[in-house]
C-alpha cells in the first residue's frame, strides 16, 4: 500500500470498501476467488489480462497495443499458453499485411523488454470476432508448441 500514499486517484482504483468491516478498505488484487464449502477462499484466476511469465507480471493488452501500432499489423491478440515444459509463455496472434513475422518480432524487441516478446506466433488472415466485434480469444487456434510458430 505504500506505493499509493498521496496518490488519491490510484488509491481509489485499487482500494474498495470492506464488506466485512464497516469503515475499512480492502485492496483489489485483480484475482477472482470464490468461497468454498469449508468457508475458505478458492482462487479461480485473474479478472484482468495480467499473467506471470518468467517471474514478471505482464499485461497482455500492453503487448497488443504495441503490435497494433506496427504499420504491418492489421489485427493482433496475445494470450498466455503453456509450453512443453509446463511454463507459461506468450503467444501472439497476428493478421499482418505482409508475411514477415521475424520483422514483427524485431520491431517488438525494439520497444518491449525481452520477456514481453511472445515466444509463439500464429499468423492468420483474420482474427475471429464475437458478435459485438471484439476479438474472440476463445476461438483462437492453439499454437504449434513444437514449431514455435504457425500460419493459418
N, C-alpha and C positions, 0 to 999 in steps of 0.2 A: 504493500500500500504506500510505501514511501515515495514511489515514482509518481504518485498522484497528488502529493502535497502541493497546495496552492495552484492546482490545475483544475479548476472547477468544472470545465467542460468535459475533460477526460474522466474526472471523478463521477460525474453524472452518468456517463456511458457505462462505467464498469461497476458501480455500486447501486444496489436496489434496496428497497425497504425489506427488512427481515420479516417474513410472515409468521415467524415463531416467537419473536421477541419484539413487542411494540417499541418504537422509537430507535431501534438499532438498524444497522445496514449490513448487507452481505455482499460479498464480491461475486460478480457474474463471470464465471470462468470460461464459458463457451462450451462446457460439457453438457451432454444430455444424459440424465440419470432417471431412475425410477425407484420407488420404494419396493423392496422385495417382501416376501411372506414373513421374514424374520425381523421386519421393521428396520432393515438396513438399506443402504443406498447401493444400487447396482448401476455401474457405468454402462451406457449404451453406445455412446460415440460423441462426436462433435456436432454442434449445431451450425457452425460456420464451416468454411472451407480450409481450415488450418490443419496441416498434417505435420508429422515429425519425421524427418529424413536425416539419417546420419547424425542424430542429436540436435538438429536445427529445426526450429518451428518455422514453417513456411505457409504463407497464404497463397493458395493456388491461383486466386484471382490476380495476384500481383504478376505472376508469370504470364497469365492470359493477356493482361493489359500490354505487357512488353511485346508479346507475339503479335497482337493486333496492331501495334504501332509500326511493325515492319512493313515496308512497301509491298513485299512479295506475298503477304498473307491475306487471304480473303476472309477466313474464319479460323478460330482456334479454340481449343479447350485443353485443360490439363487435369489429369487425375492422378491419384496415388495407386500403385499396383504393387504386388508382392513379386520379387524376383525369385530365381531358382533357390536361393539360399534362405528364403523367407524374410528377407529385408524389404522395407518399404522403399520404393523407387518412384520417380516421377515419369509419367507418360504424357507426351504432347500429341494431340490430335490436330492436324492442320489441313486446311484446304488452301494450298499455296497456288499462286498464279503462275509459278514456274516450278519445275520439278528439280529443286536443288535443296534438299534437306540439310546437307552439310553447310550450305551458306546460311541457312536459318540458325543452325546450331552456333556457328561462328558469330553471327550477329548478336545472339543472346549472350554469348560469353563476353562480349564487349560491354554489356550493360548490367549483367547479373553475376553474382558470385557463383563459383563452380557448383556448389551444392544445390543451386536452384535451376541449373540447366538439366532438362529432362534426359533420363538415360534411355528411354524408349520413345520412338516416334512412329506415328501411324499417319500416313498420308492418305487423304480421302478427297474425292471430287467435291463432296459437300457433307457437312456435319448434320446429323439428324436433329430435328427440332420438335418441340412439343406443340400442342395446339395453339399456345399463346406466343409462339415464335422464339422461345428460349432454347438453347442447346440442350438436348435430351441426353444427359450423361449416362443414364441407364441403358440407352440404346447404342452406345459406342461399342465397337468390337474390341475384344480382348487383344492386347498386343502380342506379337510373337516374341515371347521372352527369350527363346533360343537365339533368334536372329538379332534382336536388339532394335529392330525397326520393321515396319511393314508398309505395304502400299495396297489400298483398297480402291 
